[in-house]
Amino acid sequence: METRNSSVVTEFILLGLTQSHEALLLVSVLVSLFYLIVLPGNLLIIFTIRSDPALTAPLYFFLGNLAFLDASYSFIVAPRMLVDFFCEKKVISYKGCITQLFFLHFLGAGEMFLLVVMAFDRHIAICRPLHYSTLMNPRVCYALLLAVWLGGFAHSIVQVALILNLPFCGPNQLDNFFCDVPQVIKLACTDTFTVELLMVSNSGLLTLLCFLGLLASYAAILCHVKRHSSEGKSKALSTCTTQIIVVFLMFGPAIFIYTRPSQALQADKVVSLFHTVIFPLMNPVIYTLRNREVKTSMRKLLNQYVVC
């Protein structure tokens, strides 16, 4: 067979999450229920922020975009994974694999950069409140959002370029339930040391640096609020706690997956399941559950439509 890139591989066989039919059935039921409950909640968050004139602050603008990014991200892997659970042979074409990989890193990196922007927004709001409205005006917010999307695109293009330059001439079994760089690199019929090093630099090191930068930002905020009243300290602590939870949910699995060479561990698939399916939908919900203004607006919106 002939393909582009002098490759003889036109498709990959996904080995899936597990070979146990009972475990697959349990996971499919749990993931389906999770989707039915949490995905509408994310869509409600987006609709509430878009429709309520009171929720125009930069925090809500970025929260709405986070909900959109996470909802989109969850559709990259989960639907196909649920279908593949009931297929004896799980096959994805070479082009389909590259496409899945591109959007996985495009939206994933975009979410990572958006969390950095949200931390910057909270840092300005708490540490420099008198300058907040000037520094975080609508033009700046849209510019930061554009930078988030461009950053995610640039990161993803690099990841795809790493794969497109590799020859695949034999093995085509991916030991995972979706296409990602670490597993695809293993199948290349060439020395991949340099490619793995570039992957660790582009994904792992970038993720780790963003994570450490976020922790430093929150530490600075907590140090700053020590000089404020107990009321201001309580509100700042609540904001920081929410964002720190989301940061650990987002960055923890990514650091585990991308900061080491392509060496398979037993926990890889479980971590990938939470990273690509579960945690993305939870992030906006966690923000909302700890935000009184958004919860109040959601209740008003629901009551309005229920009454109508």
SVG drawing of the C-alpha trace seen along z (x, -y; Angstrom):
<svg xmlns="http://www.w3.org/2000/svg" viewBox="-45 -53 62 62">
<polyline fill="none" stroke="black" stroke-width="0.4" points="0.0,0.0 1.1,-3.5 0.5,-6.6 2.0,-10.0 5.2,-10.4 6.5,-7.2 4.4,-5.3 2.8,-1.9 0.4,-2.4 -3.0,-3.7 -4.8,-3.0 -4.2,-2.3 -5.8,0.4 -6.8,-0.9 -6.3,1.7 -8.8,-0.2 -9.1,-1.0 -9.3,2.6 -10.0,6.1 -12.6,6.8 -16.1,6.6 -17.5,6.1 -15.2,3.2 -16.0,1.7 -19.7,1.9 -19.3,0.3 -17.2,-2.6 -19.5,-3.2 -22.5,-3.4 -20.7,-5.7 -19.3,-8.0 -22.8,-8.2 -24.5,-9.1 -21.7,-11.7 -22.3,-13.2 -26.0,-13.4 -25.7,-15.2 -22.7,-17.4 -22.7,-18.4 -26.1,-20.2 -24.7,-22.0 -21.8,-23.3 -24.1,-24.5 -26.3,-26.2 -23.3,-28.0 -22.5,-29.3 -26.1,-30.4 -26.4,-32.0 -23.3,-34.1 -24.2,-35.1 -27.8,-36.1 -27.3,-37.9 -26.2,-41.6 -24.9,-41.5 -22.3,-38.9 -20.1,-41.1 -16.9,-41.1 -13.8,-39.6 -14.0,-36.6 -17.4,-35.6 -16.2,-36.2 -13.3,-33.8 -15.5,-31.3 -17.9,-31.2 -15.0,-30.5 -13.6,-27.8 -17.0,-26.1 -17.1,-26.2 -13.5,-24.9 -14.1,-22.1 -17.4,-21.0 -15.7,-21.0 -12.6,-19.1 -14.8,-16.4 -16.2,-15.6 -12.8,-14.8 -12.3,-11.4 -15.4,-10.3 -18.0,-9.7 -15.7,-7.5 -14.5,-5.8 -18.1,-4.9 -18.8,-3.5 -15.5,-1.6 -16.5,0.1 -19.0,2.2 -16.8,2.8 -14.7,5.9 -12.1,4.2 -11.3,0.6 -9.8,-1.1 -9.0,-4.7 -7.5,-5.9 -4.1,-7.7 -5.8,-10.9 -8.4,-10.5 -5.7,-9.9 -3.8,-13.0 -7.1,-15.0 -8.0,-13.7 -4.4,-14.5 -4.6,-18.0 -7.8,-19.0 -6.8,-17.2 -3.8,-19.4 -5.4,-22.5 -8.2,-22.7 -6.1,-21.2 -3.4,-23.8 -6.0,-26.5 -7.6,-25.5 -4.2,-25.5 -3.4,-29.0 -6.9,-30.2 -6.3,-29.1 -3.1,-31.1 -5.1,-34.1 -7.8,-33.6 -5.1,-33.5 -3.6,-36.7 -7.1,-38.3 -7.6,-37.3 -4.1,-38.5 -4.9,-42.0 -8.3,-42.0 -7.0,-41.2 -3.5,-42.7 -4.2,-45.9 -8.0,-46.5 -7.8,-50.2 -6.2,-49.5 -8.4,-46.5 -11.0,-48.2 -8.2,-49.9 -5.9,-46.9 -8.7,-44.4 -10.9,-46.4 -12.9,-44.5 -10.2,-45.1 -7.6,-43.5 -9.9,-40.6 -10.5,-39.9 -6.8,-40.2 -5.9,-37.7 -8.6,-35.3 -7.1,-35.6 -3.7,-34.8 -5.2,-31.8 -6.5,-30.4 -3.3,-31.3 -1.2,-29.7 -3.2,-26.5 -3.0,-26.4 0.7,-26.9 1.3,-24.2 -0.9,-21.7 0.8,-22.4 4.1,-21.5 2.7,-18.3 1.2,-17.3 4.5,-18.2 6.4,-15.8 4.1,-12.9 3.9,-13.8 7.7,-13.6 7.8,-10.1 7.8,-7.0 5.3,-4.2 6.1,-1.0 4.8,1.9 3.3,2.0 0.0,0.2 -1.5,1.2 -2.0,-1.8 -2.1,-0.8 -4.7,-3.3 -8.4,-4.2 -7.5,-7.4 -4.6,-8.8 -2.0,-10.8 1.7,-11.6 3.3,-9.3 1.6,-6.2 1.9,-7.1 5.6,-7.8 6.3,-4.3 5.1,-2.9 7.5,-4.8 10.1,-2.7 13.0,-5.0 15.0,-6.3 12.5,-8.5 14.8,-9.8 14.9,-13.4 11.1,-13.4 10.4,-12.3 12.7,-15.0 10.9,-17.6 7.5,-16.2 8.7,-16.5 9.9,-20.0 6.8,-21.2 4.2,-19.5 5.7,-18.4 8.0,-21.3 5.5,-23.9 2.8,-22.3 5.1,-22.1 6.2,-25.8 2.6,-27.0 1.7,-24.9 4.6,-26.3 3.8,-29.8 0.2,-29.4 1.2,-28.2 3.5,-31.2 0.7,-33.5 -1.7,-32.1 1.1,-32.2 1.5,-35.9 -2.2,-36.5 -2.4,-34.7 0.6,-36.7 -1.1,-39.9 -4.5,-39.2 -2.8,-38.7 -2.9,-42.5 -6.6,-42.7 -9.7,-42.3 -11.1,-38.9 -13.9,-39.4 -11.6,-40.2 -9.3,-37.4 -12.2,-34.9 -13.3,-35.9 -9.8,-35.8 -9.2,-32.4 -12.4,-31.1 -11.4,-32.3 -7.9,-30.9 -9.1,-27.6 -11.5,-27.1 -8.8,-27.9 -6.2,-25.8 -8.5,-22.8 -9.1,-23.2 -5.4,-23.7 -4.5,-20.5 -7.3,-18.6 -6.0,-20.0 -2.3,-20.0 -1.8,-17.0 -2.7,-14.3 -1.0,-16.3 2.3,-16.5 2.1,-12.8 1.5,-12.0 3.8,-14.4 6.8,-15.1 8.4,-11.6 9.5,-9.6 7.1,-7.3 7.3,-4.6 4.1,-2.8 2.8,-2.6 -0.3,-0.7 -1.9,-4.0 -1.6,-5.7 -5.0,-4.7 -6.8,-5.6 -5.1,-9.0 -5.9,-9.6 -9.6,-8.7 -9.9,-11.3 -7.8,-13.9 -9.7,-13.7 -13.3,-12.8 -14.0,-13.4 -12.1,-16.5 -12.8,-18.8 -16.5,-18.8 -16.0,-19.2 -13.8,-22.4 -16.6,-25.0 -19.0,-23.2 -16.4,-23.6 -16.1,-27.3 -19.9,-27.7 -20.6,-25.8 -18.3,-28.2 -19.6,-31.4 -22.6,-32.9 -23.4,-35.4 -23.4,-32.7 -25.5,-30.3 -28.0,-33.1 -28.3,-34.0 -28.7,-30.3 -31.6,-29.9 -33.3,-33.0 -32.9,-31.8 -34.3,-28.3 -37.2,-29.8 -38.0,-32.2 -38.2,-29.3 -40.0,-27.0 -42.6,-29.7 -43.0,-30.3"/>
</svg>
